[in-house]
Amino acid sequence: MTLSVTEVRGIGASTAETLKKHGFKTVANLAIATVAQLTAIPGFSQSRATSTIESAKALLDTDPAQVPEQDEAVEVITEKREKNKDRKQKSGKKSKKDKKKKKKKKKKK
């Protein structure tokens, strides 16, 4: 049985959705994540990333069989991020940063 990320202390439904969008769908994904990977997600400071990883590891201490190999999990997460970037580029959607830059240029004119 896979644990939901909402079982990690401090992770609610909204944060779980954000994590899912960034490829972190299970407690095991969070347990093997690096602080750098989590701080790249909006709303995660270094402190929050560290405590989230520690909480996820603590949950899995009861069932270490749920923890995938580090390299395998990081590869899956990286692939999902790349697919999301490709999908956004193909759909022609612009990021929030691009939209803000465009607005600033219009205001300057």
C-alpha positions as CSV (number, residue, x, y, z in Angstrom):
1,M,0.0,0.0,0.0
2,T,1.4,3.4,-1.0
3,L,1.1,6.2,1.5
4,S,-0.4,9.5,0.4
5,V,1.8,12.6,0.6
6,T,-1.0,14.2,2.7
7,E,0.1,11.8,5.5
8,V,3.4,13.7,5.8
9,R,3.3,16.3,8.6
10,G,2.6,19.8,7.1
11,I,1.3,18.6,3.7
12,G,-2.3,19.4,3.0
13,A,-4.4,18.9,-0.1
14,S,-3.2,22.1,-1.8
15,T,0.5,21.4,-1.3
16,A,-0.1,17.7,-2.3
17,E,-1.4,19.0,-5.7
18,T,1.6,21.2,-6.1
19,L,4.0,18.3,-5.3
20,K,2.1,16.1,-7.7
21,K,2.6,18.6,-10.5
22,H,6.3,18.4,-9.8
23,G,6.5,14.6,-9.8
24,F,6.3,13.9,-6.1
25,K,3.2,11.6,-5.8
26,T,4.1,9.4,-2.9
27,V,5.7,9.6,0.5
28,A,8.6,7.5,-0.9
29,N,9.2,10.2,-3.5
30,L,9.5,12.8,-0.8
31,A,11.7,10.5,1.4
32,I,14.4,10.3,-1.3
33,A,14.1,13.9,-2.5
34,T,16.9,16.3,-2.0
35,V,16.4,19.7,-0.4
36,A,17.4,21.3,-3.7
37,Q,14.6,19.5,-5.5
38,L,12.0,20.6,-3.0
39,T,13.1,24.2,-2.7
40,A,12.6,24.5,-6.4
41,I,8.9,24.1,-5.8
42,P,6.9,27.2,-4.8
43,G,6.2,27.4,-1.1
44,F,9.2,25.2,0.0
45,S,11.9,27.0,1.9
46,Q,15.1,25.1,2.9
47,S,13.6,24.5,6.4
48,R,10.3,23.2,5.1
49,A,12.0,21.0,2.5
50,T,14.2,19.5,5.2
51,S,11.4,18.8,7.7
52,T,9.2,17.4,4.9
53,I,12.0,14.9,3.9
54,E,12.6,13.9,7.5
55,S,8.8,13.4,8.1
56,A,8.5,11.3,5.0
57,K,11.5,9.2,6.0
58,A,10.0,8.7,9.5
59,L,6.7,7.5,8.0
60,L,8.5,5.0,5.9
61,D,10.6,3.6,8.7
62,T,7.8,1.2,9.4
63,D,7.9,-0.1,5.8
64,P,11.3,0.4,4.2
65,A,10.2,-1.8,1.2
66,Q,8.3,1.3,0.0
67,V,11.4,3.3,-0.6
68,P,12.6,3.1,-4.2
69,E,16.2,3.3,-5.2
70,Q,17.4,7.0,-5.2
71,D,18.6,7.0,-8.8
72,E,15.4,5.4,-10.1
73,A,13.1,7.9,-8.4
74,V,15.2,10.9,-9.3
75,E,15.2,9.8,-13.0
76,V,11.3,9.4,-13.0
77,I,10.9,12.8,-11.4
78,T,13.3,14.4,-13.9
79,E,11.5,12.8,-16.8
80,K,8.1,14.1,-15.7
81,R,9.5,17.6,-15.3
82,E,10.9,17.5,-18.8
83,K,7.6,16.1,-20.3
84,N,5.7,19.0,-18.6
85,K,8.1,21.5,-20.0
86,D,7.8,20.0,-23.5
87,R,4.0,19.9,-23.2
88,K,3.9,23.6,-22.2
89,Q,6.1,24.6,-25.1
90,K,4.1,22.6,-27.7
91,S,0.8,24.0,-26.4
92,G,2.1,27.5,-26.8
93,K,1.3,28.4,-23.2
94,K,3.5,31.0,-21.8
95,S,4.8,30.9,-18.2
96,K,3.9,33.6,-15.7
97,K,7.3,35.0,-16.0
98,D,6.9,35.4,-19.7
99,K,3.6,37.1,-19.3
100,K,5.0,39.5,-16.7
101,K,7.9,40.4,-19.0
102,K,5.5,41.1,-21.8
103,K,3.3,43.4,-19.6
104,K,6.4,45.3,-18.4
105,K,7.5,45.9,-22.1
106,K,4.0,47.2,-23.0
107,K,4.0,49.6,-20.0
108,K,7.4,51.0,-21.0
109,K,6.2,51.8,-24.5
